[in-house]
Amino acid sequence: MALSLNPKELKNSLRKKDFPASTRYALSQIEMICSANFGRPQSLHNTDLASELIAEFVFYEIDRRGMRNHEKPTHIHQLRLLTIFCDFFSVPTIDEASKNAVFMLLFTSTNQERAKLLVKLVSLAMHVGNSQVLRATGVQMQQLSCTSQYSLQLAQAVVSDFIILLPDAASKLKDMPKISPLFTANFLTAITEMYFNTESTDLKPPPKILLEVITQWVENYNNVCTAALSENLQPALPTGAIPMPAITPYAGLIKWCVLSPLYETDPEVNRLYSTLHLCLLNSLFKHDWNQNEGNLISVQALTAIIHLINQKQCNEEQKEKSIVKLAQIISVALFAKSIYGNMQELGIQLNTLAWNRLVQIIFKEHHLDQAIHPC
C-alpha cells in the first residue's frame, strides 16, 4: 500500500493533529512505508522518512524544525504511548515483517531513552499477556543477539524494575512460554548471562523470585529452552534481513545449577536449583537432536564451568555435589548428542576435576579417554 500524501504533506497533516491521534496516525503511515518495501530491500529514503516520523510524531524528540526537544514526557504521556504501542502491535496483520520493521525502527540499539521506554513496554506486555509485543521483542533480541549489550540491558531492567517487584511473580508469569515462546526463550538466554557471570569478579546468583519464575517455566514447558531453534524467522523479517542463529539458555542454566552447591546455603533455594537441574536433564533427554542439529551446549561453555569449580575454595562435599551435577548434565547431553565442539578439550578439562565415579563412567562410555590418549 502506497502513501496517499508526499512526505511534506504527510508531516503537515500530522502537525495539525494532537497527541495521541498524531501518534496513532504516524504509526499507521510508518507501517505503510515498511509495507511498501515488501519484496525488495528497504530503501534509504523510506527508512529516513520513517525515522523522521518516529522522532517527531511518536517520541516527540524533535520539533518541526528538526531541533532537539528537551522537554521530557510526563508519566501520563508515557502510559498513553505504551497503550498506543500495545494496540498498534495487537492489530492482526498478514505482514508480520512490516510490523517487526516498525518495531526495529522504534527501538533501535543506540537510543537509551527509547530503551528505557521499551523496558516499560515489555513489562506491561508481560503483565497483560500481549503476545504480539513480546514476539516483536523476541525477534529484535535474536537479531541483535541475546547476549548483546542491548538484550542484556533490557533483560536486566525488566528483572529489576518488574519481575522482582511483582507480587507472586511466579504465578502471574507462569504462562509466558505459552504466550510467547520466542520471547521467553531469548529472554531466558539473556537472563542466564547476568548471573554467575564468568566475566565478572562477583559471581552473583540470581534472586530467589527470578529462580522460581524460571524453574516454573522449564518445569511446565519442556521445550522452552529450544523454542527459538524451532522458529523460522525469515518471514518475520524485512526483505534483505538475514535471520541470526538462535542461542539457547542451556549453557547458562546449567552453570547456575552446577555452581549452586558452591555458593548457595539456603535449603529452599537449593531445592529450586535441584528442581531446575532435573528439568534440564529431562529437557535434554527429550531433545530432538535430528531436528535442531544438536548444537545446544558448547564444549567451551562446559570448560568455563569446570574452571569455576576448580577455582572455588570450598569443602569436599560441596565440590562433589557440583561435580555430580555437571557429570549428570554431560552424560545426558552426550547421549542426546547435544554437545558440540572439541571433545578432546572436554576430556582434558574433565580430567582436572577431583576424582568422581560418574565422570569416570562418562570417560569410558563415550571414549573421552581415547580423545585424550589416542592410540
KESE-932566 format. One line per 3 residues: number of its first residue (from 1); their letters; for each residue x, y, z negated of N, C-alpha, C. Coordinates in steps of 0.02 Angstrom, whole numbers, plus 50000, padded with zeros to 5 digits. Layout:
NUM> A> X Y Z X Y Z X Y Z; ...;
This chain:
1> MAL> 50043 49940 50000 50000 50000 50000 50044 50062 50000; 50030 50108 50046 50071 50169 50052 50044 50224 50008; 50088 50272 49991 50067 50330 49952 50022 50374 49995;
4> SLN> 49968 50400 49964 49921 50442 50001 49947 50513 50008; 49996 50533 49966 50024 50600 49967 50099 50597 49976; 50128 50649 50005 50201 50651 50009 50228 50669 49940;
7> PKE> 50293 50658 49928 50321 50669 49861 50305 50737 49830; 50310 50790 49869 50297 50857 49842 50224 50864 49822; 50178 50841 49865 50107 50844 49850 50090 50802 49789;
10> LKN> 50122 50744 49785 50109 50699 49729 50129 50731 49663; 50187 50761 49660 50210 50794 49599 50165 50852 49580; 50144 50891 49630 50099 50947 49617 50032 50923 49590;
13> SLR> 50009 50867 49618 49946 50838 49595 49951 50815 49522; 50008 50784 49506 50018 50759 49438 50025 50816 49388; 50054 50871 49409 50064 50928 49364 49998 50962 49346;
16> KKD> 49947 50949 49384 49881 50977 49370 49843 50936 49318; 49870 50876 49303 49837 50832 49255 49871 50838 49187; 49833 50824 49135 49861 50823 49067 49875 50752 49046;
19> FPA> 49918 50745 48996 49929 50680 48965 49866 50659 48927; 49843 50597 48932 49876 50538 48961 49858 50524 49034; 49811 50563 49062 49790 50550 49131 49849 50554 49180;
22> STR> 49893 50602 49169 49951 50610 49214 49996 50548 49213; 50005 50520 49153 50049 50462 49147 50018 50400 49178; 49953 50390 49167 49919 50333 49197 49923 50336 49273;
25> YAL> 49910 50396 49300 49911 50404 49373 49982 50396 49400; 50031 50422 49363 50101 50416 49385 50121 50343 49388; 50102 50303 49339 50120 50232 49339 50089 50196 49399;
28> SQI> 50027 50212 49415 49995 50180 49472 50032 50198 49537; 50055 50260 49542 50091 50282 49602 50161 50250 49605; 50192 50243 49547 50258 50211 49544 50253 50138 49565;
31> EMI> 50198 50105 49544 50188 50035 49566 50178 50032 49641; 50143 50080 49670 50134 50082 49743 50201 50090 49778; 50244 50132 49750 50310 50142 49779 50348 50076 49780;
34> CSA> 50345 50039 49724 50379 49975 49719 50347 49923 49765; 50281 49925 49771 50246 49878 49815 50261 49891 49888; 50273 49955 49905 50287 49973 49974 50351 49941 49999;
37> NFG> 50394 49920 49952 50457 49888 49971 50453 49813 49972; 50392 49786 49962 50385 49713 49960 50408 49683 50026; 50454 49634 50022 50478 49602 50082 50543 49631 50108;
40> RPQ> 50564 49687 50079 50628 49716 50100 50660 49750 50040; 50726 49757 50040 50760 49787 49983 50735 49857 49966; 50736 49873 49902 50713 49938 49879 50757 49993 49909;
43> SLH> 50725 50044 49941 50764 50098 49970 50785 50147 49916; 50842 50179 49926 50868 50227 49878 50820 50286 49870; 50790 50307 49925 50743 50363 49923 50684 50347 49878;
46> NTD> 50655 50288 49886 50597 50269 49846 50616 50260 49773; 50675 50231 49761 50698 50221 49692 50708 50289 49658; 50737 50336 49693 50747 50403 49665 50680 50437 49650;
49> LAS> 50632 50430 49695 50566 50460 49684 50533 50430 49623; 50534 50363 49618 50504 50329 49561 50537 50351 49496; 50603 50357 49496 50640 50378 49436 50623 50449 49416;
52> ELI> 50613 50493 49466 50594 50562 49452 50524 50565 49421; 50478 50526 49447 50410 50524 49420 50410 50498 49348; 50451 50448 49336 50455 50420 49268 50483 50472 49219;
55> AEF> 50536 50506 49239 50568 50554 49194 50521 50613 49178; 50483 50636 49228 50441 50695 49217 50372 50680 49191; 50341 50626 49216 50270 50616 49201 50255 50556 49155;
58> VFY> 50306 50514 49142 50296 50458 49095 50328 50474 49028; 50392 50489 49030 50429 50503 48968 50436 50577 48952; 50417 50620 48999 50422 50693 48990 50491 50714 48968;
61> EID> 50541 50685 49000 50611 50701 48984 50634 50764 49019; 50602 50781 49076 50620 50842 49113 50558 50882 49129; 50567 50946 49145 50510 50987 49165 50508 50991 49242;
64> RRG> 50462 51031 49268 50452 51035 49340 50513 51060 49378; 50558 51095 49342 50619 51121 49374 50677 51071 49369; 50663 51014 49336 50716 50965 49327 50760 50978 49267;
67> MRN> 50740 51027 49225 50779 51044 49166 50761 50996 49109; 50810 50984 49067 50801 50937 49011 50750 50964 48962; 50703 50921 48942 50653 50939 48892 50677 50915 48824;
70> HEK> 50692 50961 48780 50721 50944 48715 50668 50932 48661; 50606 50943 48678 50552 50933 48629 50536 50859 48622; 50543 50833 48562 50531 50762 48550 50456 50747 48547;
73> PTH> 50435 50691 48576 50363 50673 48574 50341 50657 48503; 50280 50673 48486 50253 50658 48420 50240 50584 48414; 50229 50561 48353 50214 50490 48342 50148 50471 48376;
76> IHQ> 50100 50516 48374 50035 50504 48407 50045 50497 48482; 50086 50541 48510 50100 50537 48582 50133 50470 48600; 50181 50448 48559 50215 50385 48572 50166 50326 48568;
79> LRL> 50122 50328 48518 50073 50274 48511 50027 50270 48572; 50006 50328 48596 49962 50329 48655 50000 50305 48716; 50065 50322 48720 50105 50299 48776 50114 50223 48774;
82> LTI> 50125 50196 48715 50131 50123 48708 50066 50088 48730; 50010 50118 48712 49945 50090 48732 49938 50091 48808; 49960 50146 48839 49958 50151 48912 50000 50096 48944;
85> FCD> 50060 50085 48917 50103 50033 48944 50070 49964 48938; 50042 49950 48879 50008 49885 48869 49951 49876 48919; 49912 49928 48928 49856 49925 48976 49881 49915 49047;
88> FFS> 49933 49953 49065 49959 49951 49134 49985 49882 49152; 50025 49853 49108 50055 49788 49123 50005 49730 49116; 49949 49743 49082 49899 49691 49072 49851 49684 49132;
91> VPT> 49851 49733 49176 49806 49730 49234 49830 49673 49280; 49786 49625 49296 49806 49568 49339 49831 49593 49407; 49883 49559 49432 49911 49577 49497 49939 49515 49530;
94> IDE> 49935 49514 49596 49964 49457 49633 50038 49470 49647; 50060 49531 49634 50129 49550 49648 50166 49564 49583; 50186 49511 49549 50222 49519 49486 50288 49556 49495;
97> ASK> 50318 49547 49553 50383 49579 49566 50379 49655 49561; 50323 49684 49586 50316 49757 49583 50309 49781 49511; 50270 49744 49471 50263 49762 49400 50330 49759 49365;
100> NAV> 50369 49706 49379 50434 49700 49348 50483 49753 49372; 50476 49773 49435 50518 49827 49461 50503 49892 49424; 50439 49904 49410 50419 49963 49371 50450 49959 49301;
103> FML> 50445 49901 49270 50472 49891 49202 50547 49906 49201; 50583 49880 49251 50655 49890 49253 50674 49963 49263; 50633 50000 49301 50645 50071 49310 50628 50110 49246;
106> LFT> 50576 50088 49211 50557 50121 49149 50610 50113 49095; 50633 50052 49087 50678 50036 49031 50746 50015 49057; 50782 50063 49084 50850 50050 49109 50897 50035 49051;
109> STN> 50953 50006 49068 51000 49986 49016 51043 50043 48989; 51034 50103 49017 51078 50159 48998 51044 50213 48957; 50978 50209 48947 50942 50262 48913 50924 50240 48842;
112> QER> 50957 50269 48793 50948 50248 48723 50880 50268 48695; 50855 50326 48715 50790 50347 48689 50734 50301 48714; 50738 50281 48776 50689 50234 48802 50697 50165 48769;
115> AKL> 50759 50148 48753 50771 50084 48720 50736 50081 48652; 50735 50137 48617 50700 50140 48552 50625 50131 48562; 50598 50160 48615 50527 50152 48629 50512 50080 48650;
118> LVK> 50558 50049 48686 50548 49979 48706 50543 49934 48646; 50583 49948 48595 50579 49908 48533 50508 49911 48505; 50479 49971 48504 50410 49979 48479 50360 49944 48525;
121> LVS> 50372 49947 48590 50327 49914 48637 50329 49838 48629; 50388 49810 48623 50395 49738 48614 50365 49716 48548; 50377 49755 48496 50348 49739 48430 50272 49739 48433;
124> LAM> 50244 49789 48466 50171 49793 48474 50146 49734 48515; 50181 49718 48569 50160 49662 48612 50162 49596 48575; 50212 49586 48532 50216 49525 48492 50158 49523 48442;
127> HVG> 50142 49580 48414 50090 49584 48363 50021 49569 48392; 50007 49595 48452 49941 49586 48482 49939 49530 48533; 49997 49499 48548 49999 49444 48595 49992 49465 48667;
130> NSQ> 50023 49521 48686 50020 49545 48755 50072 49507 48797; 50050 49454 48830 50097 49410 48865 50130 49443 48924; 50095 49490 48957 50124 49522 49017 50183 49567 48999;
133> VLR> 50176 49606 48946 50232 49648 48924 50291 49605 48902; 50276 49551 48866 50329 49507 48841 50364 49472 48899; 50326 49451 48949 50358 49418 49006 50404 49466 49044;
136> ATG> 50380 49527 49055 50422 49577 49089 50486 49589 49050; 50480 49591 48984 50539 49599 48941 50586 49540 48948; 50557 49479 48949 50597 49419 48957 50635 49417 49022;
139> VQM> 50602 49439 49076 50635 49442 49141 50693 49492 49139; 50681 49550 49110 50733 49601 49104 50792 49576 49064; 50779 49542 49008 50833 49516 48966 50875 49466 49004;
142> QQL> 50843 49422 49042 50880 49371 49079 50921 49402 49135; 50893 49452 49169 50929 49484 49224 50990 49522 49199; 50986 49550 49140 51043 49587 49112 51087 49543 49069;
145> SCT> 51065 49480 49057 51097 49430 49014 51072 49437 48942; 51052 49381 48915 51026 49380 48847 51079 49396 48795; 51142 49391 48816 51196 49407 48770 51227 49475 48784;
148> SQY> 51195 49515 48828 51220 49582 48843 51205 49629 48784; 51238 49685 48783 51227 49734 48730 51154 49758 48729; 51126 49764 48788 51055 49785 48796 51009 49737 48759;
151> SLQ> 51017 49672 48774 50973 49621 48744 50985 49614 48669; 51049 49617 48649 51065 49609 48578 51038 49666 48537; 51043 49727 48562 51017 49785 48526 50941 49782 48521;
154> LAQ> 50909 49760 48575 50836 49753 48574 50815 49701 48523; 50847 49642 48524 50830 49589 48478 50842 49609 48405; 50900 49641 48393 50917 49663 48325 50866 49712 48298;
157> AVV> 50845 49759 48340 50797 49810 48318 50728 49780 48306; 50707 49734 48349 50642 49701 48340 50641 49661 48275; 50697 49628 48261 50702 49589 48198 50699 49635 48138;
160> SDF> 50740 49688 48137 50746 49731 48078 50687 49778 48069; 50658 49801 48125 50603 49850 48121 50534 49819 48122; 50530 49755 48140 50463 49725 48146 50458 49658 48110;
163> IIL> 50496 49608 48130 50487 49540 48103 50498 49538 48028; 50553 49568 48005 50568 49566 47933 50516 49603 47892; 50487 49655 47922 50438 49696 47886 50366 49670 47892;
166> LPD> 50355 49621 47936 50288 49596 47948 50268 49546 47894; 50215 49560 47856 50192 49512 47805 50171 49446 47838; 50195 49391 47810 50178 49324 47835 50195 49318 47909;
169> AAS> 50256 49338 47926 50278 49339 47996 50275 49271 48029; 50294 49218 47991 50296 49151 48020 50227 49130 48045; 50176 49147 48007 50107 49128 48027 50083 49170 48085;
172> KLK> 50096 49235 48083 50069 49281 48134 50105 49274 48201; 50167 49251 48200 50205 49246 48262 50214 49173 48285; 50177 49128 48255 50187 49057 48267 50176 49035 48340;
175> DMP> 50133 49071 48376 50116 49050 48444 50154 49089 48498; 50207 49124 48480 50246 49161 48530 50270 49117 48587; 50294 49055 48574 50317 49013 48629 50262 48995 48678;
178> KIS> 50200 48994 48654 50143 48980 48698 50122 49043 48736; 50122 49100 48701 50101 49163 48732 50150 49185 48786; 50214 49180 48773 50265 49199 48822 50327 49156 48815;
181> PLF> 50329 49098 48847 50386 49052 48841 50452 49084 48862; 50452 49121 48917 50514 49151 48942 50542 49202 48893; 50500 49247 48869 50523 49297 48821 50549 49263 48758;
184> TAN> 50512 49215 48732 50531 49183 48669 50599 49149 48676; 50609 49114 48731 50673 49079 48742 50731 49128 48746; 50722 49182 48784 50777 49230 48793 50787 49272 48730;
187> FLT> 50733 49287 48694 50738 49322 48630 50776 49279 48580; 50761 49214 48580 50796 49167 48535 50871 49167 48549; 50888 49164 48613 50959 49163 48632 50994 49225 48607;
190> AIT> 50962 49282 48614 50992 49345 48590 50999 49345 48514; 50948 49322 48480 50949 49320 48406 51006 49278 48380; 51017 49220 48412 51069 49175 48386 51139 49205 48391;
193> EMY> 51147 49254 48435 51212 49288 48441 51224 49337 48384; 51171 49355 48349 51176 49408 48299 51201 49383 48232; 51190 49319 48218 51206 49292 48152 51258 49236 48158;
196> FNT> 51298 49228 48105 51356 49184 48108 51397 49200 48171; 51405 49265 48182 51438 49289 48243 51513 49277 48237; 51539 49236 48282 51610 49218 48279 51656 49277 48295;
199> EST> 51629 49330 48326 51670 49388 48343 51671 49439 48287; 51636 49424 48232 51633 49470 48175 51672 49440 48117; 51700 49483 48076 51736 49458 48017 51688 49436 47963;
202> DLK> 51626 49459 47967 51574 49442 47918 51524 49394 47951; 51530 49330 47935 51485 49280 47964 51418 49281 47927; 51378 49332 47943 51315 49344 47908 51262 49294 47931;
205> PPP> 51229 49259 47884 51175 49213 47903 51111 49252 47918; 51064 49221 47953 51000 49255 47969 50957 49263 47907; 50915 49314 47905 50868 49322 47849 50821 49262 47845;
208> KIL> 50799 49247 47785 50756 49189 47775 50692 49192 47816; 50660 49250 47819 50597 49256 47856 50608 49242 47930; 50664 49265 47957 50679 49252 48028 50691 49177 48038;
211> LEV> 50726 49146 47991 50739 49074 47995 50673 49035 47994; 50626 49057 47953 50560 49025 47951 50524 49030 48018; 50525 49089 48047 50492 49100 48112 50522 49055 48165;
214> ITQ> 50587 49054 48170 50621 49016 48222 50612 48941 48212; 50618 48919 48150 50608 48847 48135 50539 48825 48156; 50490 48866 48143 50421 48850 48162 50414 48847 48238;
217> WVE> 50445 48893 48273 50443 48892 48347 50471 48827 48374; 50531 48809 48351 50565 48750 48378 50529 48686 48357; 50500 48687 48297 50465 48628 48272 50400 48615 48309;
220> NYN> 50363 48668 48323 50296 48661 48354 50298 48660 48430; 50351 48688 48459 50356 48691 48533 50423 48662 48553; 50422 48598 48568 50483 48560 48579 50525 48586 48637;
223> NVC> 50492 48618 48686 50529 48640 48746 50546 48715 48745; 50538 48747 48687 50551 48819 48685 50623 48837 48703; 50670 48793 48684 50740 48808 48698 50758 48804 48772;
226> TAA> 50719 48766 48810 50734 48757 48881 50684 48793 48926; 50640 48833 48897 50587 48866 48936 50615 48909 48992; 50670 48944 48979 50698 48988 49031 50728 48949 49088;
229> LSE> 50751 48888 49074 50781 48846 49127 50730 48824 49178; 50668 48814 49155 50616 48788 49200 50580 48843 49239; 50601 48905 49228 50569 48962 49263 50605 48977 49329;
232> NLQ> 50565 48986 49382 50592 49012 49445 50579 49087 49447; 50630 49126 49434 50620 49198 49428 50617 49234 49496; 50635 49201 49549 50639 49235 49614 50575 49272 49632;
235> PAL> 50515 49240 49626 50453 49276 49644 50438 49335 49597; 50470 49335 49539 50456 49388 49490 50503 49448 49498; 50549 49444 49546 50599 49496 49553 50589 49536 49617;
238> PTG> 50610 49600 49616 50606 49640 49677 50647 49608 49733; 50628 49620 49795 50663 49593 49852 50737 49612 49850; 50780 49563 49860 50851 49575 49860 50885 49560 49793;
241> AIP> 50845 49556 49740 50873 49540 49674 50889 49466 49670; 50944 49450 49637 50965 49380 49629 50950 49358 49557; 50912 49303 49548 50897 49280 49481 50961 49261 49444;
244> MPA> 50969 49285 49384 51026 49268 49342 51013 49201 49307; 51065 49161 49297 51055 49097 49263 51033 49105 49191; 50992 49058 49169 50967 49060 49100 51022 49036 49052;
247> ITP> 51021 49064 48993 51065 49041 48938 51020 49016 48883; 51028 48954 48863 50984 48926 48811 51009 48946 48742; 50965 48943 48692 50985 48960 48623 51016 48901 48586;
250> YAG> 51026 48844 48619 51051 48784 48584 51116 48798 48547; 51165 48826 48582 51231 48835 48551 51226 48876 48487; 51188 48931 48490 51182 48974 48432 51145 48940 48374;
253> LIK> 51090 48906 48390 51052 48872 48337 51092 48815 48307; 51130 48780 48348 51173 48727 48322 51224 48756 48274; 51253 48812 48293 51302 48845 48249 51271 48862 48182;
256> WCV> 51210 48889 48183 51175 48905 48120 51170 48843 48076; 51146 48788 48105 51133 48728 48066 51197 48696 48039; 51248 48695 48081 51311 48663 48062 51347 48703 48008;
259> LSP> 51345 48769 48013 51380 48811 47964 51341 48821 47900; 51277 48806 47900 51235 48820 47841 51260 48787 47777; 51284 48724 47777 51309 48696 47714 51369 48733 47686;
262> LYE> 51405 48769 47729 51466 48804 47707 51451 48873 47678; 51392 48900 47694 51378 48970 47674 51314 48978 47633; 51270 48928 47635 51205 48937 47602 51199 48893 47540;
265> TDP> 51176 48922 47485 51168 48885 47423 51095 48878 47401; 51051 48917 47430 50980 48915 47413 50949 48850 47439; 50923 48807 47394 50894 48743 47416 50837 48751 47466;
268> EVN> 50794 48801 47456 50738 48811 47501 50761 48830 47571; 50811 48873 47574 50838 48893 47639 50873 48834 47673; 50908 48794 47634 50941 48735 47662 50891 48685 47690;
271> RLY> 50832 48681 47659 50780 48637 47686 50756 48662 47754; 50752 48728 47762 50734 48756 47827 50787 48739 47879; 50850 48745 47861 50904 48727 47908 50900 48653 47926;
274> STL> 50885 48611 47877 50880 48539 47891 50823 48524 47939; 50766 48559 47929 50710 48551 47975 50728 48574 48045; 50760 48631 48049 50781 48657 48114 50831 48609 48148;
277> HLC> 50876 48582 48109 50925 48534 48135 50891 48473 48165; 50842 48445 48129 50805 48387 48154 50766 48404 48218; 50738 48464 48219 50700 48486 48279 50746 48492 48339;
280> LLN> 50807 48517 48328 50855 48523 48383 50875 48454 48409; 50886 48408 48363 50903 48339 48383 50847 48309 48426; 50786 48320 48403 50728 48294 48440 50721 48327 48508;
283> SLF> 50732 48392 48510 50728 48429 48574 50781 48405 48623; 50842 48395 48600 50895 48370 48643 50881 48299 48667; 50855 48259 48622 50841 48189 48639 50789 48184 48694;
286> KHD> 50740 48230 48693 50686 48228 48742 50701 48270 48804; 50760 48300 48806 50777 48345 48861 50781 48307 48927; 50749 48335 48979 50751 48306 49046 50813 48332 49082;
289> WNQ> 50869 48295 49071 50932 48320 49098 50936 48316 49173; 50896 48273 49204 50894 48270 49277 50868 48335 49306; 50817 48363 49272 50785 48424 49297 50830 48485 49288;
292> NEG> 50863 48489 49231 50899 48551 49214 50975 48543 49217; 50998 48488 49247 51068 48479 49262 51112 48473 49199; 51082 48467 49141 51120 48453 49081 51163 48510 49054;
295> NLI> 51160 48569 49084 51203 48624 49061 51171 48662 49003; 51169 48629 48945 51138 48659 48887 51188 48684 48836; 51239 48644 48823 51288 48660 48770 51358 48654 48800;
298> SVQ> 51396 48706 48794 51464 48705 48822 51514 48678 48770; 51565 48645 48795 51619 48622 48752 51650 48681 48716; 51655 48737 48750 51684 48798 48720 51645 48819 48658;
301> ALT> 51578 48816 48661 51537 48835 48603 51549 48787 48545; 51555 48722 48560 51565 48672 48508 51634 48679 48476; 51684 48693 48516 51752 48701 48488 51756 48763 48444;
304> AII> 51718 48815 48461 51717 48875 48419 51688 48859 48350; 51636 48816 48349 51607 48795 48286 51657 48754 48246; 51693 48710 48280 51743 48669 48246 51796 48713 48213;
307> HLI> 51818 48765 48248 51867 48811 48219 51841 48843 48155; 51777 48862 48156 51748 48894 48097 51744 48845 48038; 51729 48782 48052 51728 48731 47999 51797 48724 47969;
310> NQK> 51847 48720 48011 51916 48710 47987 51941 48770 47947; 51919 48830 47966 51943 48891 47934 51911 48903 47866; 51851 48878 47856 51813 48893 47795 51843 48856 47735;
313> QCN> 51857 48894 47682 51881 48865 47620 51822 48845 47577; 51812 48781 47567 51755 48758 47526 51770 48687 47502; 51724 48660 47461 51736 48592 47435 51723 48539 47488;
316> EEQ> 51746 48479 47475 51742 48425 47524 51671 48405 47540; 51626 48409 47491 51557 48389 47503 51524 48437 47553; 51535 48501 47545 51507 48550 47592 51533 48538 47663;
319> KEK> 51599 48527 47667 51629 48518 47733 51604 48453 47765; 51595 48402 47724 51570 48338 47750 51500 48345 47779; 51457 48382 47744 51389 48393 47769 51390 48430 47836;
322> SIV> 51434 48479 47840 51440 48518 47901 51463 48474 47960; 51513 48433 47947 51540 48389 47999 51488 48338 48022; 51451 48311 47974 51398 48262 47991 51346 48294 48037;
325> KLA> 51325 48354 48020 51276 48389 48063 51303 48399 48133; 51366 48420 48137 51396 48431 48203 51401 48365 48241; 51422 48312 48207 51429 48247 48240 51361 48221 48265;
328> QII> 51309 48231 48226 51243 48210 48247 51221 48246 48311; 51232 48311 48312 51215 48351 48371 51254 48327 48432; 51319 48318 48424 51361 48298 48481 51341 48228 48505;
331> SVA> 51327 48183 48459 51307 48115 48477 51244 48115 48520; 51193 48151 48498 51130 48154 48535 51139 48192 48601; 51177 48246 48599 51188 48286 48660 51227 48247 48713;
334> LFA> 51275 48207 48691 51312 48165 48739 51266 48112 48769; 51224 48083 48727 51176 48034 48751 51129 48065 48803; 51108 48127 48790 51061 48161 48835 51096 48196 48893;
337> KSI> 51163 48188 48896 51203 48219 48950 51191 48295 48952; 51192 48325 48893 51178 48397 48888 51239 48439 48874; 51297 48408 48870 51359 48445 48857 51398 48451 48923;
340> YGN> 51424 48511 48935 51464 48521 48995 51530 48555 48977; 51581 48541 49016 51646 48572 49003 51701 48519 48998; 51756 48538 48970 51816 48496 48965 51809 48447 48907;
343> MQE> 51792 48384 48923 51780 48335 48870 51846 48317 48834; 51901 48322 48869 51965 48310 48836 51977 48361 48781; 51960 48424 48794 51967 48476 48744 51921 48463 48684;
346> LGI> 51861 48438 48698 51814 48422 48643 51844 48368 48599; 51873 48316 48630 51904 48263 48592 51962 48288 48549; 52002 48331 48578 52060 48359 48541 52036 48398 48480;
349> QLN> 51985 48439 48489 51961 48481 48434 51926 48439 48381; 51889 48389 48400 51857 48344 48351 51910 48309 48309; 51966 48297 48338 52020 48263 48304 52051 48305 48249;
352> TLA> 52037 48371 48249 52064 48416 48198 52021 48416 48135; 51961 48389 48139 51916 48388 48081 51938 48334 48031; 51916 48343 47969 51928 48291 47919 51895 48226 47942;
355> WNR> 51924 48169 47921 51900 48104 47945 51826 48096 47929; 51789 48072 47979 51717 48060 47970 51697 47999 48012; 51658 47955 47981 51640 47892 48015 51602 47904 48079;
358> LVQ> 51553 47951 48077 51512 47963 48136 51554 47993 48193; 51602 48035 48175 51647 48063 48227 51687 48007 48260; 51709 47958 48220 51747 47902 48248 51704 47860 48295;
361> IIF> 51640 47852 48277 51594 47815 48320 51586 47851 48387; 51580 47918 48384 51574 47957 48445 51636 47947 48490; 51695 47946 48459 51756 47935 48497 51754 47869 48535;
364> KEH> 51731 47817 48501 51731 47750 48531 51676 47742 48584; 51615 47765 48566 51558 47754 48612 51564 47796 48675; 51594 47855 48670 51597 47900 48728 51669 47906 48755;
367> HLD> 51713 47862 48730 51781 47857 48756 51819 47924 48753; 51805 47962 48700 51842 48025 48693 51914 48013 48674; 51927 47954 48643 51996 47938 48626 52038 47928 48689;
370> QAI> 52005 47903 48743 52040 47894 48806 52052 47962 48840; 52006 48010 48826 52016 48077 48854 52077 48110 48825; 52090 48094 48760 52149 48123 48727 52212 48085 48745;
373> HPC> 52206 48017 48746 52264 47974 48760 52249 47931 48820; 52249 47959 48881 52235 47920 48940 52287 47865 48950; 52264 47810 48978 52309 47754 48990 52359 47771 49045;
